[in-house]
Amino acid sequence: MRTAHEATERVKLAILTQKIRVIDLDLKAYFDTIGHSILLEKIAKRVNDDQLMHLIKMMLKVNAKVGVPQGSVCSPLFSNLYLNELDKMLEKAKEVTRYNEKYYQLEYVRWADDIVILVSYHPSADKLWEQVNRRLREELIKLKVQINEEKTKYLDLNKGDKFGFLGFEFKKIKTKTGKMGVLALPKKEARQKLKNKIKAVFKQHVSQPLTKVRDLINPMLKGWYNYFKYGNSSKAFGDLKDWLNKKIRRHLMRAMKRKGYDWKRWSRTGLFAIYNIFSDFKVSRWKANPKRQADNPWFEIVK
């Protein structure tokens, strides 16, 4: 998978094909527990360059004998490579559950250390559910990676359970036509992180013109929108615009040394248009783009 959106789309498809028993896996301090010797052994199988291997060793030494430096451009690569055996185990488990060319009893999606495993609801997959849980632990023990038991969840979406993955919250629903559907909503934490960042801008520039604030928050709004526009985000977008509308009005009223929001002076649409503040929040249907190399940078703070 090239993008986080490809990963979230795979989760939706798995749910729609009745893989509704879910392991929402959380790894305990994953980046801090990656073993250097194990990682270097994995890299050496692919890289035959002494100078490059020496450089990688020097990079890893920043974190003593374990862990990779978070924020490093190589950290995502290292974290993905480290869990290769886990991928191979899950791919094998998926393949042996194949019913035909298109249907499997198991699906898994991993993005760095964010992992979700989905198993068929059918009783014939009961043994598979038990085996995957066991094999998962066996592979992680080999890598000296611990499961965070408090945060790892074992869910049944038929019972109304829901889970978060890459900033979205997934839930199985019944549509108005009676068919099964999947809701993918921006997580509350993701919405709050955006609001906190915007609040900080308003607070730091309380005496500055709104145009200054606009230039700082527009990239945030566009990035957040571009990431979440592929989910069921209409309500979240509407709530965000309502909240932002009030923040903008208070900023303008303070500049005039007045209280309140002056709802009569501007309409919401007019207010956003006058100051050219991003407000084009429209939900889109995601389409695969093989040329897309990376996801929106906002992904780093929406989880």
C-alpha positions as CSV (number, residue, x, y, z in Angstrom):
1,M,0.0,0.0,0.0
2,R,1.3,3.4,-1.0
3,T,-1.0,5.6,1.1
4,A,-2.9,5.6,4.4
5,H,-6.1,6.0,2.3
6,E,-5.5,2.7,0.5
7,A,-5.1,1.1,4.0
8,T,-8.4,2.5,5.2
9,E,-10.2,1.5,2.0
10,R,-9.0,-2.1,2.6
11,V,-10.5,-2.0,6.1
12,K,-13.8,-0.9,4.7
13,L,-13.8,-3.7,2.1
14,A,-13.0,-6.3,4.7
15,I,-15.9,-5.2,6.8
16,L,-18.3,-5.2,3.8
17,T,-17.3,-8.8,3.1
18,Q,-18.3,-9.8,6.6
19,K,-14.9,-9.9,8.3
20,I,-16.3,-8.4,11.5
21,R,-14.2,-10.1,14.2
22,V,-11.5,-7.6,14.8
23,I,-8.1,-7.5,16.6
24,D,-7.3,-3.8,17.1
25,L,-3.7,-4.4,18.0
26,D,-1.6,-1.9,20.0
27,L,2.1,-2.5,20.4
28,K,3.7,-1.3,23.6
29,A,6.3,1.5,23.0
30,Y,7.0,0.0,19.6
31,F,9.6,2.5,18.3
32,D,11.4,2.4,21.6
33,T,11.7,-1.4,21.7
34,I,13.0,-2.2,18.2
35,G,16.1,-4.3,18.7
36,H,19.1,-3.1,16.8
37,S,20.7,-6.5,16.2
38,I,17.5,-7.9,14.8
39,L,16.9,-4.9,12.6
40,L,20.5,-4.8,11.3
41,E,20.3,-8.5,10.5
42,K,17.1,-7.8,8.4
43,I,18.7,-4.9,6.6
44,A,21.9,-6.8,5.9
45,K,19.8,-9.4,4.0
46,R,18.9,-6.6,1.5
47,V,21.8,-4.3,1.6
48,N,25.4,-5.3,0.6
49,D,27.2,-2.0,1.2
50,D,29.5,-1.7,4.2
51,Q,29.5,2.1,4.2
52,L,25.7,2.3,4.2
53,M,25.5,-0.3,7.0
54,H,27.9,1.7,9.0
55,L,25.8,4.8,8.5
56,I,22.7,3.0,9.6
57,K,24.5,1.7,12.8
58,M,25.5,5.2,13.6
59,M,21.9,6.4,13.2
60,L,20.7,3.7,15.5
61,K,23.3,4.4,18.2
62,V,21.4,7.6,19.0
63,N,18.9,5.4,20.8
64,A,21.5,3.3,22.7
65,K,21.0,-0.5,22.1
66,V,17.2,-0.5,21.3
67,G,14.7,1.8,19.6
68,V,14.8,4.0,16.5
69,P,14.9,7.8,16.6
70,Q,11.3,9.0,16.1
71,G,11.0,11.8,13.6
72,S,13.9,10.5,11.5
73,V,13.2,10.1,7.8
74,C,14.3,6.4,8.2
75,S,12.0,5.6,11.1
76,P,9.0,4.6,9.0
77,L,11.2,2.4,6.8
78,F,12.9,0.7,9.8
79,S,9.6,0.1,11.6
80,N,8.0,-1.5,8.5
81,L,11.0,-3.7,7.8
82,Y,11.2,-4.9,11.4
83,L,7.7,-6.4,11.2
84,N,8.2,-8.2,7.9
85,E,7.9,-11.6,9.5
86,L,4.6,-10.6,11.0
87,D,3.4,-9.6,7.5
88,K,4.5,-12.9,6.1
89,M,2.7,-14.9,8.8
90,L,-0.5,-13.0,8.3
91,E,-0.2,-13.2,4.5
92,K,0.1,-17.0,4.8
93,A,-2.9,-17.2,7.1
94,K,-4.8,-15.1,4.7
95,E,-3.9,-17.3,1.7
96,V,-4.9,-20.6,3.4
97,T,-8.3,-19.2,4.1
98,R,-9.0,-18.4,0.4
99,Y,-12.4,-19.6,-0.8
100,N,-12.0,-18.4,-4.4
101,E,-10.0,-15.8,-6.3
102,K,-11.6,-12.9,-4.4
103,Y,-12.8,-14.1,-1.0
104,Y,-10.7,-14.7,2.1
105,Q,-11.8,-15.4,5.7
106,L,-9.0,-13.1,7.0
107,E,-7.7,-9.7,6.1
108,Y,-5.1,-7.6,7.8
109,V,-4.0,-4.0,7.3
110,R,-0.7,-2.6,8.7
111,W,0.6,0.9,8.4
112,A,3.9,1.1,10.4
113,D,2.9,-0.1,13.9
114,D,-0.8,0.5,13.4
115,I,-2.3,-3.0,12.8
116,V,-5.8,-4.3,12.5
117,I,-6.7,-7.9,11.7
118,L,-10.2,-8.8,10.6
119,V,-11.7,-12.3,10.6
120,S,-14.9,-13.7,9.1
121,Y,-18.0,-13.9,11.3
122,H,-18.7,-17.4,10.1
123,P,-18.4,-20.3,12.7
124,S,-16.0,-22.1,10.3
125,A,-13.5,-19.3,11.1
126,D,-13.6,-19.9,14.9
127,K,-10.4,-21.9,14.8
128,L,-8.8,-19.4,12.5
129,W,-9.6,-16.6,15.1
130,E,-7.9,-18.6,17.8
131,Q,-4.9,-19.5,15.7
132,V,-4.2,-16.0,14.6
133,N,-4.3,-14.7,18.2
134,R,-1.8,-17.4,19.1
135,R,0.5,-17.0,16.1
136,L,0.5,-13.2,16.5
137,R,2.0,-13.5,20.0
138,E,4.5,-16.1,18.9
139,E,5.9,-13.8,16.1
140,L,6.0,-10.7,18.3
141,I,7.9,-12.6,21.1
142,K,10.5,-13.5,18.5
143,L,10.9,-9.8,17.7
144,K,10.9,-8.9,21.4
145,V,7.9,-6.6,20.9
146,Q,5.2,-6.6,23.5
147,I,1.4,-6.2,23.0
148,N,-0.2,-3.5,25.0
149,E,-2.9,-5.6,26.5
150,E,-4.8,-2.7,28.0
151,K,-5.2,-0.9,24.7
152,T,-5.5,-3.9,22.4
153,K,-9.1,-4.7,21.6
154,Y,-10.9,-7.9,20.5
155,L,-14.1,-6.8,18.9
156,D,-17.3,-8.0,17.2
157,L,-18.7,-5.4,14.9
158,N,-22.1,-7.3,14.8
159,K,-22.5,-6.3,18.5
160,G,-22.0,-2.6,17.8
161,D,-18.3,-2.5,18.6
162,K,-16.2,0.1,16.7
163,F,-12.5,0.7,16.4
164,G,-10.0,3.4,15.3
165,F,-7.4,3.2,12.6
166,L,-5.3,5.9,11.0
167,G,-7.4,8.7,12.3
168,F,-10.8,7.2,11.4
169,E,-13.3,5.4,13.6
170,F,-14.9,2.4,11.8
171,K,-18.4,1.1,12.6
172,K,-20.7,-1.4,10.8
173,I,-24.1,0.0,10.1
174,K,-27.3,-0.8,8.2
175,T,-28.1,1.7,5.5
176,K,-31.5,3.2,4.8
177,T,-32.0,0.6,2.1
178,G,-31.4,-2.2,4.6
179,K,-28.0,-3.1,3.2
180,M,-24.8,-3.4,5.3
181,G,-22.5,-0.4,5.3
182,V,-19.5,1.0,7.0
183,L,-19.1,4.3,8.7
184,A,-15.6,5.8,8.7
185,L,-15.7,9.0,10.8
186,P,-12.9,11.3,11.9
187,K,-11.9,10.3,15.4
188,K,-12.8,12.7,18.2
189,E,-9.1,12.9,19.0
190,A,-8.3,13.9,15.4
191,R,-10.9,16.7,15.5
192,Q,-9.7,17.9,18.8
193,K,-6.0,18.1,17.7
194,L,-7.0,20.3,14.8
195,K,-9.0,22.6,17.1
196,N,-6.2,22.8,19.6
197,K,-3.7,23.9,16.8
198,I,-6.2,26.5,15.5
199,K,-6.9,27.8,19.1
200,A,-3.2,28.2,19.6
201,V,-2.9,30.4,16.5
202,F,-5.8,32.6,17.5
203,K,-4.4,33.0,21.0
204,Q,-0.9,33.8,19.8
205,H,-2.2,36.4,17.3
206,V,-5.0,37.9,19.3
207,S,-4.1,41.4,18.4
208,Q,-3.1,40.6,14.8
209,P,-5.3,41.1,11.7
210,L,-7.5,38.2,10.7
211,T,-5.6,37.9,7.4
212,K,-2.5,37.0,9.4
213,V,-4.4,34.3,11.3
214,R,-6.0,33.1,8.0
215,D,-2.6,32.6,6.4
216,L,-1.6,30.3,9.2
217,I,-4.8,28.3,9.6
218,N,-5.7,27.8,5.9
219,P,-3.0,25.2,5.3
220,M,-4.1,23.3,8.5
221,L,-7.7,23.3,7.3
222,K,-6.8,22.2,3.8
223,G,-4.6,19.4,5.0
224,W,-7.1,18.1,7.5
225,Y,-9.9,18.3,4.9
226,N,-7.8,16.5,2.2
227,Y,-7.1,13.6,4.6
228,F,-10.6,13.2,5.9
229,K,-12.7,14.0,2.8
230,Y,-12.7,10.3,1.9
231,G,-14.7,9.2,4.9
232,N,-18.2,9.9,6.2
233,S,-17.1,13.3,7.4
234,S,-20.0,15.6,6.5
235,K,-21.2,16.1,10.1
236,A,-17.6,16.6,11.3
237,F,-17.0,19.2,8.6
238,G,-20.2,21.0,9.5
239,D,-19.3,21.1,13.2
240,L,-15.8,22.3,12.4
241,K,-17.2,25.2,10.2
242,D,-19.7,26.2,13.0
243,W,-16.9,26.2,15.6
244,L,-14.5,28.1,13.3
245,N,-17.3,30.6,12.5
246,K,-17.5,31.5,16.2
247,K,-13.7,31.7,16.6
248,I,-13.5,34.1,13.7
249,R,-16.3,36.3,14.9
250,R,-14.8,36.6,18.4
251,H,-11.4,37.6,16.9
252,L,-13.0,40.3,14.8
253,M,-15.2,41.6,17.7
254,R,-12.2,41.8,20.1
255,A,-10.4,43.8,17.5
256,M,-13.3,46.3,17.6
257,K,-13.3,46.1,21.5
258,R,-16.8,44.7,21.5
259,K,-18.4,41.6,23.0
260,G,-20.5,38.9,21.5
261,Y,-20.4,37.5,17.9
262,D,-22.5,40.0,16.0
263,W,-24.5,37.4,14.1
264,K,-26.3,40.1,12.1
265,R,-23.2,41.7,10.6
266,W,-22.0,38.7,8.6
267,S,-23.5,35.5,7.3
268,R,-21.3,32.5,7.8
269,T,-20.8,32.1,4.0
270,G,-20.1,35.8,3.6
271,L,-17.6,35.8,6.5
272,F,-15.5,33.0,5.1
273,A,-15.6,34.5,1.6
274,I,-14.7,38.0,2.7
275,Y,-11.5,36.9,4.4
276,N,-10.8,34.0,2.0
277,I,-10.8,31.4,4.8
278,F,-10.9,27.8,3.5
279,S,-14.4,26.4,3.8
280,D,-14.8,24.1,0.8
281,F,-15.5,21.0,2.8
282,K,-17.0,18.4,0.4
283,V,-16.9,14.7,0.9
284,S,-15.3,12.8,-2.0
285,R,-15.1,9.2,-3.1
286,W,-11.6,7.8,-2.9
287,K,-10.1,6.4,-6.1
288,A,-6.8,4.5,-6.3
289,N,-3.9,6.5,-7.7
290,P,-0.8,4.4,-8.4
291,K,1.3,7.5,-8.9
292,R,0.6,8.9,-5.5
293,Q,3.8,8.5,-3.5
294,A,2.9,9.8,-0.1
295,D,-0.1,10.7,2.0
296,N,-1.1,14.1,3.2
297,P,1.4,15.3,5.9
298,W,-1.5,15.8,8.3
299,F,-1.6,12.1,8.7
300,E,1.1,12.5,11.4
301,I,-1.2,14.3,13.7
302,V,-4.6,12.8,12.9
303,K,-4.0,9.4,14.6
